[in-house]
């Protein structure tokens, strides 16, 4: 493969990674305290195959698992396990072009359905839990070989939201950006409010200090 770089070129490939978890029936795993079965995966958006440019994926689990570093070299890039606790795991993508730097992703394994206040929902505990993230692999000045591989296959794009079952879409992205802007605006307002309060308290303290000094004279 050619290692020569394609200067001034950027290729963006959308991916989805995360996990799905289900509650295990009691005594499903003999002599174990495991409560859930889960599968963590990384794939192209809408489930598209990424094996034409991804050579292997390494999933790094919690150290309490036997052989916590799992290497998957064939699609689907996923692993299935059982467990009882949530933890952060890493997902390292290595590409078919040896000269291309690997990419590391991080995902918080989710086993339980949560309410908005952060408490575990007891109503939905028997329903499958899904926790996936949308991200984009950005290849800047990729090698000629990798650029050819990427462009020989259709690169999926965010679809228009035609169904509520589509979690990632242009509209969803715009809505998320709107929420981020709104949250930023609220934070800025709170910063100004607390700054004004701090200035007021500082002035009051200065006045008290000044009065004390006057009484000492």
matplotlib code that plots the C-alpha trace (Angstrom):
import matplotlib.pyplot as plt

x = [0.0, 1.2, 2.1, 2.2, -0.2, -3.1, -2.3, -5.2, -7.8, -10.1, -12.5, -15.2, -16.7, -19.7, -19.8, -22.0, -20.6, -22.1, -23.9, -27.2, -28.0, -30.7, -31.6, -30.7, -33.3, -32.5, -30.0, -29.3, -25.5, -24.8, -22.6, -22.4, -23.6, -24.0, -27.3, -27.1, -26.1, -24.6, -23.1, -20.8, -20.1, -18.8, -20.2, -21.0, -24.1, -27.3, -25.3, -23.1, -19.9, -16.6, -14.3, -13.1, -11.0, -10.9, -8.4, -9.3, -11.0, -9.7, -12.2, -10.6, -12.9, -12.7, -9.7, -11.9, -12.9, -10.9, -8.7, -10.0, -8.4, -10.5, -9.4, -11.9, -10.5, -13.7, -17.1, -19.3, -16.9, -18.6, -18.3, -20.9, -20.4, -22.4, -21.8, -23.4, -21.5, -21.2, -17.7, -15.9, -14.3, -12.1, -12.5, -9.4, -9.8, -6.8, -6.9, -5.9, -3.3, -0.4, 0.7, -2.6, -2.8, -5.2, -8.3, -9.4, -13.0, -14.4, -17.8, -19.6, -21.2, -24.9, -26.9, -29.8, -32.6, -32.3, -34.8, -34.1, -33.0, -30.3, -32.2, -32.6, -36.0, -37.9, -40.7, -38.5, -35.9, -37.0, -36.7, -33.5, -31.3, -29.5, -26.7, -25.1, -23.0, -22.6, -19.2, -17.1, -13.8, -11.9, -9.0, -6.8, -4.3, -4.8, -2.5, -3.3, -4.1, -6.6, -8.1, -8.8, -10.3, -12.6, -13.8, -14.3, -17.2, -20.2, -19.7, -23.0, -24.4, -26.9, -30.4, -33.4, -35.6, -38.4, -39.2, -39.0, -37.0, -34.1, -31.9, -29.3, -30.4, -29.6, -32.6, -31.4, -27.9, -29.4, -31.6, -28.6, -26.6, -29.6, -29.7, -25.9, -26.3, -29.2, -27.2, -24.3, -26.5, -27.9, -24.4, -23.3, -26.3, -25.5, -21.9, -23.0, -25.5, -22.9, -20.3, -22.7, -23.5, -19.8, -19.1, -22.0, -20.7, -17.2, -18.4, -20.4, -17.3, -15.2, -17.8, -17.8, -14.0, -14.0, -16.5, -14.4, -11.3, -13.2, -14.3, -10.7, -9.5]
y = [0.0, 3.5, 5.6, 8.8, 11.4, 13.1, 16.7, 19.1, 16.3, 15.4, 12.4, 12.2, 8.8, 8.7, 5.9, 4.7, 3.0, 1.9, -1.0, -2.8, -4.6, -6.9, -8.1, -11.8, -14.2, -15.3, -18.2, -17.8, -17.7, -20.5, -19.6, -16.0, -12.6, -11.3, -9.6, -8.4, -9.6, -6.8, -6.3, -3.4, -2.6, -0.1, 0.2, 2.7, 4.7, 2.7, -0.5, -0.1, -2.3, -0.6, -3.6, -2.2, 0.3, -0.9, -3.8, -4.6, -3.3, -3.7, -3.5, -2.9, -4.1, -3.7, -5.4, -7.8, -9.6, -12.6, -11.4, -7.8, -6.8, -8.3, -8.1, -8.4, -8.7, -9.5, -7.8, -7.3, -5.5, -6.3, -8.4, -9.9, -10.5, -10.7, -8.6, -6.7, -3.3, -0.3, 1.0, 2.9, 0.9, 1.9, 1.0, 1.2, 1.2, 0.2, 0.7, -1.3, 1.2, 0.6, 4.3, 5.6, 6.5, 4.4, 6.1, 5.5, 5.9, 5.7, 4.5, 4.3, 0.8, 1.3, -1.6, 0.2, 2.5, 5.9, 8.6, 12.2, 12.8, 10.0, 7.4, 3.9, 3.3, 0.3, 0.5, -0.2, -2.5, -5.5, -3.6, -3.7, -0.7, 1.0, 3.5, 4.6, 7.6, 9.2, 10.3, 11.0, 9.6, 12.5, 11.5, 14.5, 14.1, 10.3, 8.0, 7.5, 3.9, 4.7, 7.5, 5.1, 2.5, 5.1, 6.7, 3.4, 2.7, 4.9, 7.0, 7.1, 10.4, 11.5, 10.9, 13.1, 12.1, 10.2, 8.0, 8.4, 5.2, 6.9, 8.1, 10.0, 12.5, 16.0, 17.2, 15.4, 16.9, 20.4, 19.9, 18.8, 21.9, 24.0, 22.4, 23.0, 26.6, 27.0, 25.4, 27.6, 30.7, 29.7, 29.1, 32.5, 34.1, 32.3, 33.4, 37.1, 36.6, 35.2, 37.7, 40.5, 38.9, 38.5, 42.2, 43.2, 41.1, 42.4, 46.0, 45.3, 43.8, 46.8, 49.1, 47.1, 47.2, 50.9, 51.5, 49.4, 51.4, 54.7, 53.5, 52.7, 56.3]
z = [0.0, -0.8, 2.2, 0.3, 1.8, 0.0, 1.1, 1.6, 1.7, 4.6, 4.7, 7.4, 8.2, 10.6, 13.2, 16.1, 19.1, 22.5, 24.1, 24.5, 27.8, 29.0, 32.5, 33.0, 34.4, 37.9, 38.1, 34.3, 35.1, 37.6, 40.6, 39.5, 40.7, 37.2, 36.6, 32.9, 29.5, 27.3, 23.9, 23.0, 19.4, 16.9, 13.4, 10.6, 11.0, 10.2, 10.8, 7.8, 7.5, 8.3, 7.8, 4.4, 6.3, 9.9, 10.4, 14.0, 17.1, 20.6, 23.5, 26.9, 29.6, 33.4, 34.9, 36.8, 33.6, 32.4, 29.5, 29.7, 26.4, 23.6, 20.0, 17.1, 13.6, 11.7, 11.5, 13.3, 15.6, 18.9, 22.0, 24.3, 28.1, 31.3, 34.4, 37.3, 37.2, 34.9, 34.0, 31.3, 28.6, 25.7, 22.0, 19.9, 16.1, 14.0, 10.2, 7.2, 6.3, 8.8, 8.7, 9.8, 13.5, 15.5, 17.1, 20.7, 21.8, 25.3, 26.4, 29.8, 29.8, 30.7, 32.2, 33.9, 32.7, 34.4, 35.2, 34.5, 38.1, 37.8, 39.8, 38.4, 36.9, 38.4, 35.9, 32.9, 34.5, 32.4, 29.0, 27.0, 27.6, 24.7, 25.1, 21.8, 20.7, 17.3, 16.3, 13.2, 12.2, 10.6, 8.3, 7.5, 4.7, 4.6, 2.7, -0.9, -0.3, 2.6, 0.6, -2.3, 0.0, 1.7, -1.6, -3.3, -0.9, -0.3, 2.8, 4.8, 5.7, 8.4, 7.1, 7.3, 10.2, 8.5, 11.5, 15.3, 15.3, 13.6, 16.5, 14.4, 11.8, 10.6, 12.6, 15.7, 15.3, 14.9, 18.0, 20.0, 18.9, 19.9, 23.4, 23.8, 22.8, 25.2, 28.0, 27.3, 27.4, 30.8, 32.1, 31.0, 32.6, 35.9, 35.7, 35.3, 38.2, 40.6, 39.5, 40.4, 43.7, 44.4, 43.6, 45.9, 48.8, 48.2, 48.3, 51.5, 53.1, 52.1, 53.6, 56.9, 56.9, 56.3, 59.1, 61.5, 60.7, 61.3, 64.8, 65.6, 64.9]

ax = plt.figure().add_subplot(projection="3d")
ax.plot(x, y, z, "-o")
ax.set_aspect("equal")
plt.show()
